[in-house]
């Protein structure tokens, strides 16, 4: 599959990779250059491979409260949230953003999860909510970095969105000719200030992408591929669903209890409460390499010659100039500052740290 921006990516000299069935830009320049440009200036991404599902109807908030760990009525119009969908065993099906647009709510499933999420929603839809598969109708552009707001304001009238705020833009909001439907949210996957733009018809995204590239030159804008998107999210300790949630992980193991509102009933709640009674289980830990070397997905984590866990995401941090990793490790072994070894082509000594790996303005 190709996004509506595929030909533009070719024009911009992208190197492509297949990700979840989509031909996506892996990089345009070097991964390090793109990564650091987002941290220091601003970058623009095509993230149209992500899912798009609209919910409509009277009982949306009750439905959201049931199928996610968020209490639906808490999220007012013009606001959004990061949430999790669990199965009855409390395992994470997907982590998603959703936004309350007033007459409808927009959910953003992870790439490759669209069909599964819609089937799950339909299976549990006792509230009669209208579920619309809008995957092919929308493109998504992310603008991320220190100068993301200044860049956007070159083509859109002044923005005043708070974090996780959202708004449906009107024709009069644009300083360029645009006649489609456009939703803007202040969100992203880089740990920097940023925005995501949901555009329909999908083909209209090219006009906005080109305008942002042109007007963003004064702010040092660069197009950014999936490789830098991955290193950016890893430095901030953000999870990748196909890595950190593979194998049936739950929010306690993944360290995501902070996003659960326990003051309502939701699918998986009882199983999760039972799990919390355990004394020992694997939990996500964050490893910063002491030795040179780059940890990789699937490698074993060793302590005193004994395997205590596995790396789920690993790579090189362009900001720290060293290897970093996330790994599931037995809870009793997770002590901030303690050393472990990551067993790859060679053993790499690493220390357990408190996330994120990279703080604000660290680059």
N, C-alpha and C positions, 0 to 999 in steps of 0.2 A: 504494500500500500504506500501511497505517497500523499503528503499533505498538499494543500493548495499553494504552498510557498516553495515547492520542490524546484521549479524552474528558476526561481530567484536565487535559491541556494547554489544551484549550478553556476549561475552567472557570477555569484560572489566568490566562486572558487572553492566551495566546500568539498571536503572529503567525507564520503557517506559511510554509514554503517546501518545494518538492519537491527532495529530494536523493537521487539514485540510486534514484528510483522510490518513495521514502518521503515521506509528508507529515510533516515534522519541524518542531518549534518553531525558528523563526529567532531570536526574542527574546521576552521577556516585558515588560521595561522598556527602557531604553536599553542599547545594546551596551557603551558605556563603563562604565556603572554595574554591569552584570553582570560585566564583565571585572575591574574593580577589586575587586569584592566577593569574587571567587575568590582574588585575590592577597592580600587583607587579612583575609578572614573564611573563608567556606565557601560553596560552590555545589553544587547537585545537578542532574545531567544525565540525560536519557533518551538512551542510546546503543544502543538496541535495533536500530538499523539495521545495526550491525556483525554479521558472520557468527559462527556457532557450529558447530564441527565437533569431534566426539569420535572419538578413536582408541583401539581396544582390541585386545588380543592379545599374544602372546608376544614378537614381534619389533618392538615399537613403537620402541625406541631406535635400532635399526639402520635402520629406515625413516626416522626423523627425521633421522638423520645423513646419509642419502643425499639426501633431498629439500630439506634446508635447509643453511645455512652453519654451523649449530651442531652440535656433537658431542653426540648425544642422551644418552649415558651420563653426561655431566657434570651434567645437570640432575636433581638428586635429588628424591625425593618431597617435596611441599610447597614446591617452588621453580618458578620460571618463567623465561622469557627472551624478549628481543626478537630476532627472526631474520628472514632473507630466504629466499625461494624463488626460485631462478634457473632459466632455461631453459638448454639446452646451449650457447648463445652467451653465457652469463653475464649476460644482461639480467634485470633484476628483474621477476618476475611479480607479487610482492606482498611487503609487509613485514607481519609478524604477531607477535602475542604467543602463546606457548603455555605451558601449565602442566601439571606432573606431579602428578596427583592420586592416584597409586598404581596403582589398577586401570584407570585410563584417563588419557588426556592430552586437554586441551582446547585447540584452536586457535581463534584469533579473526581470521578474514580481514577485510579491509577491506570496507566497504559496496559491494555490487554485484559482489563477487568470489567469493561463496560457491560458485556453480555451477562457475566456472572452476577454482577451487582443488580442489574435490572431483574434477572430471574429471582434473586433473593428478595428484592423489594416486592415483586409481584406475589411471591409465595406467602409473604407476611402482611399483605395489604388488606386487612379486614376493615380499614377505615375508608375504603373507596377512593383513595387518592389517585389522581391521574398521573401516570408515569410516562414521560415523553423521552424517547431515545433521540437525542439531538447531536449524536456523535459526528455525523457527516455534514451537518448544517453549519458548524462553527469552526473557526480557527481560533487558536489561542497564542497570543504574543506576550512574552514576559520582558519587562524593562527593569533591570536590576542594577543597583549601585548607588554610590554617593550622590550622583547627579541625575538620578532617575526622574525625580519630580521636575527639575528644570528642563530636562529633555522632553518630557510629556507636555509640559506647558507651552512648548513651541508650537504644538498642533492642537492642543485642547485648552479651553479656558481654565483659569486658575483652579487648582485642586485643593481640597481641604478634607481629604479622607484620613481618618485615624486608622491605626493598624487593624486589619481585618474588616475595614469598612468597605462598602460596595455601593455602586450607583449605576443606574441605566442612563447612558449618555443620550442626549438629543442631538438633532442635526445642528442646532444653534450652539452646541458646546464645541464644535469643531472649527478650526481655522482653515481646514482643507475641505474640499468637496467630498462629503461622505453621506450616503443615503441609506445605509443598512442599519441593523440593530447592533448596538455595542454596549457591553457591560464592562465596567472597570472595577477592579478590586485592589486593595493595597495588601498584597500578599506575594509570596514567592518561596523559592527553594534554595536560596543562596546565603541567607543570614544577613543580607544587606537590605537597606531600604529599597523597596521595589513595588512594582505594580504588575498586574496581569490583566490583559485586555481580551475579552471574548467577543468575537466578531462574526456576524452573519449577514449575508451569505459568506461562506468560508473564503471565496475568491477575493472578497473586498479587503482581506488582510494584507494583500500585497501593496495596496495603496498606502496603508498606514505604516507598514514596515519600511517602505522606501522613504516616506516622509520623515520618519523618525531617524533613519540613517543620515538623511541629508541635514536635518535641523540639529541633530545631535553631534555633528562634527566638532562644534565649538566646545563640547564637553568631553570629547575623546571617545565617542561611542564606537563599539566594535560589535559585529555579529559573533555570537558565541555558540559553540557546539555542545553536544551531549557529554563529551569527555571532561570539559571544564565544569559543566553543570554537576557532574559527579564529584569532582575534587572539591568544588565549592561546598556542596552539601555535606561531604564527609568532614571537612574542617570544622563545621559547626555542629557535628554530631547528629545530623538529620538522617533519618532512616530511609532505606530503599526497600519497598515492600517485598520485592522478589528476593531480597537478601535477608533482611532482619526479621521478616515475618514468615519465612519459609519453614515448613515442618510443623506448623501449628503452634506458634508462640502466642502467649496471652499478654495483656497490658502490664501485668505485674512483672513478668520476665523481661519485657521490653522497656521497663522503666517509664511507662506512659500513664501511670495512675493519676498524674496531675491533670489529665484532660477528662477524667471521669467525674460526672456529677452523680454521686451516690444517692441523691435524694429523689430518685424515681426508679421505676421498674424498667429494665431493659433486657433484651435477649442476651443470655450469658451471665447475668448478674449473680445468680445463685451459685453457679459453678465457679465463678471468680472468687466469691467470698469463701468458698471451701478451699480453693487453692491457696489463699492467703494464710491459711492456718498451718501450712507446711513450714518446717524449720529449714529445710535445705532444698534448693532448686537452682537451676541455672538462671543467671540474670545478665543483662547486657552491660558490658564493661568497655572502657575506653583506654586504648593502649598507645603510648607515645614511645617510639623506638629510641633506644640508647645507642645501639650499634647502627652502622650503615646497612642499608637493605630496605626492600619494600615488601611489606606483608601483603598477602593475597587471600582472597576469598577461599574458604575451605581448609586453610592451614591449621594445624593443631596448636593449641596453647599449652605449654608445659611448665610445671612447677616442681622443682626437686626431682626431675626425671619422670614425673607422672603427668599424664594428660588430664587437664582440668577444664578444657573447653575448645571451641573452634572459632576462627575468624569468620565473620559474616561479610564485612567490607574492609578493604585495606587499600592503601595507595600512598603516593608521595604528596606531601603537603608543600605547595609552592611558597606559602608564607613562612612556614617553619623550616623548610628545606631539610626535612627528614620524613621517615615513614610514620604513618599513623594507622590505626585500625580500630574497628569495633568487633567485639567478640562476646559470645555467650560463655560465661565462666561460672563455675559453681559458686554460689553466693558466699560461702564461708571463706573463699579465697580472694574475695574482692576487698582489698584494703588499699586506700589511696596511698601512693608512694611505693608500694611493694613491687618487686621485680618478678617478671615471668620471662619465658622464652617462647618465641614464635618459631615453629619448626617448618621451614621451607626448603629452598635449595641449600641454604645454610641457616643455622640457628641465629635468630636475632634477639638480643636482649631488649626488653621493653619494660616500661613502668606503667602502672595503673594510675590514671589521672582522673580528675573531675572534669566533665565536659563544660564548655566546648573546648576543642583543641586550640581554636583561634578566637580571641575576643575582638571587641570593637576596635577599629583602627589599628589592628595588629600588623597590617601590611604596609 
